[in-house]
Amino acid sequence: MIRIVLVDDQDVVRAGLRTLLEVEPDLQVVGEATDGYAAIEITRSLDPDVVIMDVRMPRLDGIAATSSIVGAGLRAKVCVLTTYALDEYLFDALTAGASGFLLKTDTSDRIIATIRAVAAGEFALGPRTTARLVDRYTRGPRPPSKAADLLAVLTAREREVFALLAEGLSNAEIAERLVVGEGTVKTHVAHILLKLGLRDRVQAVVMAHRNGLV
């Protein structure tokens, strides 16, 4: 069971999310908060798996709260949820240590899939957010491509997984696309990051696009 805390200063948003999530057999909303300070306290006390964090809130915003939760070494993964698709929110959230980024306009399926991915330890950004991230970090002259050298260390299947990972797909989505088990995809991703000397999926996405691999 994935235990979730909802953080948003709007009652209607929290109620809508609770209704959406609690029909899923593996998701359970265990607590709610209306500002960043309350989010930190309830995360400490309830030890959830995932915190769904609004950005713009009174007293303490979601970015600062995320930074505090991650900085304190708490187990919970934070997924930022916002109405505003602004670059500064995305980059501030990632810098603060968020593991996922969602818009309130995203589909129910996307929100649920992202929560599951974040709970499983993945970085879950989604295709649209991935595109914004790539645009930010690949501006300017592109260095000479070493695509052939990079791909040479990967197996054929790892190249397929890498291409889908670079599109911002989660392990579950990659598994569905390739018709393999999610555990198999997770193993491939771990091997890809190790072979390419990358820290996480975000670095993999940027590397893929900077070198013209996708």
C-alpha positions in Angstrom: 0.0 0.0 0.0 1.3 3.5 -1.0 0.6 5.9 1.8 0.1 9.5 0.7 -0.1 12.9 2.3 -1.9 15.7 0.3 -0.7 19.3 0.7 -2.8 22.1 -0.8 -4.4 25.2 0.7 -7.6 24.7 -1.3 -10.1 22.3 0.3 -11.7 21.4 -3.1 -8.3 20.4 -4.6 -7.5 18.1 -1.7 -11.0 16.6 -1.7 -10.8 15.9 -5.5 -7.4 14.3 -5.1 -8.5 12.1 -2.2 -11.6 10.9 -4.3 -9.3 10.2 -7.3 -6.7 8.3 -5.3 -8.7 6.3 -2.9 -10.5 4.3 -5.5 -7.2 2.7 -6.4 -6.5 -0.4 -4.3 -2.9 0.3 -3.7 -3.2 4.0 -2.8 -4.2 5.4 0.6 -4.4 9.0 1.7 -3.3 9.1 5.3 -3.2 12.8 6.0 -3.7 16.4 4.7 -2.0 19.8 5.2 -2.8 23.3 4.1 0.6 24.9 4.2 4.3 24.1 4.1 4.9 24.1 7.9 2.0 21.7 8.4 3.3 19.6 5.6 6.7 19.2 7.3 5.1 18.3 10.6 2.6 15.7 9.2 5.4 14.1 7.1 7.5 13.7 10.2 4.6 12.2 12.2 3.0 10.0 9.6 6.0 8.9 7.6 4.1 8.6 4.3 5.6 7.1 1.1 4.7 10.1 -1.1 3.8 13.7 -0.4 1.7 15.5 -3.1 2.9 19.1 -2.6 1.3 22.3 -3.9 3.7 25.1 -4.7 1.8 28.3 -3.9 0.6 28.2 -0.3 0.4 30.6 2.7 3.1 30.8 5.4 5.6 28.5 3.7 5.5 27.5 0.0 5.8 24.0 -1.4 9.3 24.5 -2.7 10.7 25.4 0.8 8.7 22.6 2.4 10.1 20.1 -0.1 13.6 21.3 0.6 13.0 20.8 4.4 11.6 17.4 4.0 14.4 16.2 1.7 17.0 17.9 3.7 15.8 16.3 6.9 16.4 12.9 5.4 12.8 11.8 5.7 11.8 8.7 3.8 8.9 10.3 1.9 9.2 11.2 -1.8 7.8 14.5 -2.8 5.8 15.0 -6.0 5.1 18.7 -6.7 1.6 19.5 -8.1 0.9 22.9 -9.4 -1.5 24.9 -11.7 1.3 26.8 -13.2 3.6 25.3 -15.9 6.4 27.8 -15.2 10.1 27.0 -15.6 11.1 28.4 -12.3 8.7 26.1 -10.5 10.1 23.0 -12.3 13.8 23.9 -11.7 13.2 25.1 -8.1 11.3 21.9 -7.3 14.0 19.6 -8.8 16.7 21.6 -7.0 14.7 21.2 -3.7 14.8 17.5 -4.2 11.3 16.7 -5.6 11.0 13.3 -7.3 8.1 14.2 -9.5 6.3 17.2 -11.1 2.7 17.3 -12.1 0.2 19.9 -13.4 -3.3 20.0 -12.0 -4.5 19.8 -15.6 -2.8 16.4 -16.1 -5.0 13.4 -16.6 -6.1 11.2 -13.8 -4.1 8.3 -15.3 -1.0 10.5 -15.4 -1.3 11.6 -11.8 -1.8 8.0 -10.6 1.0 6.7 -12.7 3.4 9.4 -11.5 2.6 8.7 -7.8 3.3 5.0 -8.3 6.5 5.8 -10.1 7.7 8.2 -7.4 6.8 5.7 -4.7 9.0 3.1 -6.5 12.0 5.4 -6.4 11.8 6.8 -9.9 12.1 10.4 -11.1 8.7 11.0 -12.8 8.5 14.1 -14.8 6.2 13.2 -17.8 6.8 14.0 -21.4 5.7 17.6 -21.3 7.8 18.4 -18.3 10.8 16.5 -19.7 10.5 18.6 -22.9 10.8 21.8 -20.8 13.7 20.4 -18.9 15.5 19.5 -22.0 14.9 22.8 -23.6 16.4 24.6 -20.6 19.6 22.5 -20.4 20.2 22.0 -24.1 20.1 25.6 -25.3 23.2 27.0 -27.0 25.7 25.3 -29.3 25.6 21.5 -29.1 28.9 19.8 -28.5 30.2 17.3 -31.0 28.1 14.3 -30.8 29.5 11.1 -29.3 26.3 9.2 -29.8 28.0 6.2 -31.4 30.5 5.9 -28.6 27.7 6.2 -26.0 25.5 3.7 -27.5 28.3 1.2 -28.0 28.3 0.3 -24.3 24.6 -0.5 -24.3 22.9 -3.6 -25.5 20.2 -3.4 -28.1 17.4 -3.7 -25.5 19.1 -1.1 -23.3 19.1 1.3 -26.3 15.4 0.8 -26.7 14.8 1.5 -23.0 17.1 4.5 -23.1 15.2 6.0 -26.0 11.9 5.7 -24.1 13.4 6.9 -20.8 14.6 10.0 -22.7 10.9 10.7 -23.7 10.1 11.0 -20.0 8.3 7.6 -19.7 8.1 5.8 -16.3 9.3 2.2 -15.9 5.7 1.1 -16.0 5.0 2.9 -19.3 8.3 1.6 -20.8 7.3 -2.0 -19.7 3.9 -1.6 -21.4 5.5 -0.2 -24.6 8.0 -3.0 -24.8 5.7 -5.8 -23.5 8.1 -6.8 -20.7 8.0 -6.9 -16.9 8.4 -3.7 -14.9 11.2 -5.3 -12.9 13.0 -6.0 -16.2 12.8 -2.4 -17.1 14.1 -1.3 -13.7 17.1 -3.5 -14.1 17.8 -2.1 -17.6 17.6 1.4 -16.3 20.0 0.7 -13.5 22.5 -0.8 -16.0 22.1 2.2 -18.3 22.8 4.7 -15.6 25.8 2.7 -14.4 27.3 2.2 -17.9 26.9 5.8 -18.8 28.1 7.2 -15.5 24.8 9.0 -14.8 23.4 9.9 -11.4 19.7 9.7 -12.3 17.0 9.8 -15.0 17.2 13.5 -15.3 20.8 13.4 -16.3 20.0 10.6 -18.8 17.3 12.6 -20.5 19.6 15.6 -20.9 22.5 13.5 -22.2 20.2 11.8 -24.7 19.0 15.0 -26.1 22.3 16.9 -26.1 23.9 14.1 -28.1 21.0 13.7 -30.5 20.2 10.2 -29.3 16.4 10.8 -29.5 
